[in-house]
Amino acid sequence: MHEDTRASDDQAFINSQKHRHGAATAYQNGDREKALELLILADKIRPNNPAVMGNILFISLETGATKTAKAIAEKYATLGMIPPQRLLTQLYDGIPETDRRAFEKAYTAINAQIGTAEIEYAVPDSLKLIEGIAYHPNNQTFYVSSVVSKGIYKIENDQVSPLIEGDEHQYGSFFGLDIDPENTFLYATFATIDHTPNMNGKPKRTGVLKIDIDSEKIIQTWTLNDSANSQVADLVITNNGQIFLSNSQGKAVYEIKGDQLVKRFKHSGFMSPQGLAKTNDGNLILADYGRGLWHLDTSTQNITLIETSENLSLIGLDGLKASSNRLVATQNGIQPARVIEIELDTNSKKVVSSTIIAKNLAAFDEPTLFDIHNNTVFMIANSQWPKYQKGGILKDKQVQKPTYILKMKLK
């Protein structure tokens, strides 16, 4: 496992994190000005991070640094993002009327809907916090995974039936799903997290299941040894049958080798590995919620942070798939959430272009994972993550609604 990313990227990340931690300490000690100074340095070193930008906006408004607040608000607009609502209210209260109107106009434009999609199916509201989806093209069947209901469910002929029932197992919650190229086996990642209900006193496990699609029986289970500090999040199956898994808490990527989960990629700069996609040349692209995209060379084990433009933020990427010569990703870590297409250069080391293909669709709240078949995206549009708290309990005044599977044609 080699860390072959550009040295300047590594050092920028280290320095930025150092300034962020320093800012947190300064703020806790009551030194708002020092905290703001360090956050501005962090943003300059490693720009376009929504968390850093939000903290700058918060403290600049708190300290009356209106010029800095306006500059960050303009940066949000340039990146096609909107500050969180609580910060937006503070911003409008802390700037002149003419500036407020200008930002309202800019953010209204950013909030406009882009793209169209059809509702393919509404998963009943009795199934809670749906995260993952896989589509079986031969029999036109969907499989969806649940975090709170703790099951995997089959949707066939507009009927839902359990493949794995919630409390009948000790796997916890289910996340990423994928079907092998022969359409024979369904693979599902599992883990126990804070949102998993009724797991007190039970050992934490995380790994992946192999399920025979015809018999609907579990064929094999792979579990990480260090499950207490890990969460296997998503997976990808390559055309030659290799299976790679992301470990969001353990900050690594594993491969299934026989009966073992073998660590293939580990990097000190990984923050929260999520979706995985395969490239045409047999390598991998990893979506990192806190960093953007990484190129993982399966032959050399080299790891490279993919370069982006100054007016693009790839923070908050979740689901990731390859389609033809492009990547498709859900980006739910920024506002408004969106689905984007990303074109990389011939070496898959630099973003050539990024296009929003879906944003603010009527069904959206927090889109998560998706599957692609015949240039058609099938997506979990409203996972409803923000409604839930620890233990899989709905927050006050929140109501679980049906979860929509959206169907969207790629151009």
GIWO-V71469 format. One record per residue. N is the residue number from 1. PSI is psi as a letter, one per 40 degrees, with the letter a starting at -180 (* if undefined). NEAR is the number of other C-alpha atoms within 8 Angstrom. Layout:
BEGIN
N;PSI;NEAR
N;PSI;NEAR
END
This chain:
BEGIN
1;h;7
2;i;10
3;g;9
4;e;7
5;i;10
6;h;8
7;d;6
8;d;6
9;d;9
10;d;10
11;d;8
12;d;10
13;d;11
14;d;8
15;d;10
16;d;13
17;d;9
18;d;8
19;d;12
20;d;12
21;d;8
22;d;10
23;d;14
24;d;9
25;d;9
26;d;12
27;d;11
28;d;7
29;e;6
30;e;6
31;g;9
32;d;10
33;d;7
34;d;10
35;d;15
36;d;12
37;d;9
38;d;12
39;d;14
40;d;9
41;d;10
42;d;15
43;d;13
44;d;7
45;d;10
46;g;10
47;i;8
48;f;11
49;h;10
50;d;8
51;d;6
52;d;11
53;d;11
54;d;11
55;d;9
56;d;14
57;d;14
58;d;10
59;d;11
60;d;13
61;d;13
62;d;7
63;e;8
64;e;7
65;g;9
66;d;10
67;d;6
68;d;10
69;d;14
70;d;9
71;d;8
72;d;11
73;d;11
74;d;9
75;d;8
76;d;11
77;d;12
78;d;8
79;e;10
80;f;7
81;i;12
82;h;11
83;i;10
84;i;8
85;d;6
86;d;6
87;d;11
88;d;9
89;d;8
90;d;9
91;d;12
92;d;9
93;e;6
94;e;9
95;i;10
96;i;7
97;d;6
98;d;6
99;d;8
100;d;11
101;d;8
102;d;8
103;d;10
104;d;8
105;d;8
106;d;9
107;d;11
108;d;8
109;d;7
110;d;10
111;e;9
112;i;8
113;i;8
114;h;10
115;i;8
116;i;7
117;i;9
118;i;7
119;h;9
120;d;8
121;i;8
122;h;9
123;h;10
124;i;8
125;e;9
126;e;5
127;h;10
128;h;10
129;g;11
130;h;14
131;d;15
132;i;15
133;i;17
134;i;12
135;h;13
136;h;11
137;d;7
138;d;6
139;e;5
140;f;8
141;h;12
142;i;11
143;h;13
144;i;14
145;i;16
146;h;17
147;d;16
148;d;13
149;e;10
150;f;14
151;i;14
152;h;13
153;i;12
154;h;13
155;h;12
156;h;9
157;f;5
158;f;6
159;h;7
160;h;9
161;i;7
162;h;9
163;d;9
164;h;8
165;i;10
166;c;8
167;e;6
168;e;6
169;i;7
170;f;5
171;d;10
172;b;15
173;i;15
174;i;17
175;b;15
176;i;15
177;i;16
178;i;12
179;h;13
180;i;11
181;d;9
182;e;5
183;f;10
184;d;10
185;i;11
186;h;13
187;h;12
188;h;12
189;i;16
190;i;18
191;i;16
192;h;14
193;a;8
194;d;8
195;e;13
196;h;15
197;i;8
198;f;5
199;e;8
200;h;4
201;e;4
202;i;5
203;i;4
204;h;9
205;i;13
206;i;15
207;a;13
208;i;12
209;i;13
210;h;12
211;h;12
212;h;12
213;d;10
214;d;5
215;e;5
216;f;8
217;i;7
218;h;9
219;d;8
220;i;7
221;h;9
222;h;10
223;h;10
224;i;10
225;d;4
226;f;6
227;d;11
228;d;6
229;f;7
230;i;12
231;h;15
232;h;15
233;d;16
234;i;14
235;i;14
236;i;11
237;h;12
238;i;10
239;d;6
240;e;4
241;e;8
242;i;9
243;h;10
244;i;12
245;i;13
246;i;16
247;h;17
248;d;14
249;d;10
250;e;8
251;f;13
252;i;14
253;h;13
254;i;13
255;i;12
256;h;11
257;h;7
258;b;4
259;e;6
260;i;7
261;h;11
262;h;8
263;h;9
264;d;10
265;h;12
266;h;12
267;h;10
268;e;4
269;e;6
270;h;12
271;d;10
272;g;12
273;h;17
274;b;16
275;i;16
276;i;17
277;i;12
278;i;12
279;i;9
280;d;6
281;e;4
282;e;8
283;a;12
284;i;12
285;h;12
286;h;14
287;h;15
288;h;18
289;d;14
290;e;9
291;d;10
292;b;14
293;i;11
294;i;12
295;h;14
296;h;13
297;h;10
298;e;9
299;d;5
300;e;6
301;e;11
302;i;12
303;h;14
304;h;12
305;h;12
306;h;12
307;i;7
308;i;9
309;i;6
310;e;6
311;f;7
312;h;8
313;h;9
314;f;9
315;i;14
316;f;12
317;h;17
318;c;16
319;i;14
320;h;16
321;i;13
322;h;11
323;h;9
324;b;4
325;f;7
326;i;10
327;i;12
328;h;12
329;i;13
330;h;15
331;g;16
332;e;14
333;e;10
334;i;11
335;h;9
336;i;10
337;i;15
338;i;13
339;h;12
340;i;13
341;h;12
342;h;13
343;h;11
344;i;12
345;a;9
346;d;5
347;e;6
348;f;9
349;e;12
350;h;10
351;h;14
352;d;9
353;i;7
354;h;9
355;h;7
356;h;10
357;e;10
358;h;12
359;h;14
360;f;12
361;i;11
362;d;4
363;e;7
364;h;10
365;c;9
366;g;12
367;i;15
368;b;15
369;i;14
370;i;13
371;i;11
372;h;11
373;h;8
374;f;4
375;f;9
376;h;10
377;h;13
378;h;13
379;i;13
380;h;17
381;d;14
382;g;12
383;d;13
384;f;11
385;d;7
386;e;6
387;e;10
388;i;11
389;a;11
390;h;8
391;e;9
392;f;11
393;h;9
394;h;10
395;i;8
396;h;4
397;e;4
398;i;7
399;h;6
400;h;9
401;i;6
402;i;9
403;h;13
404;h;13
405;h;13
406;i;14
407;h;12
408;h;10
409;h;8
410;i;6
411;*;3
END
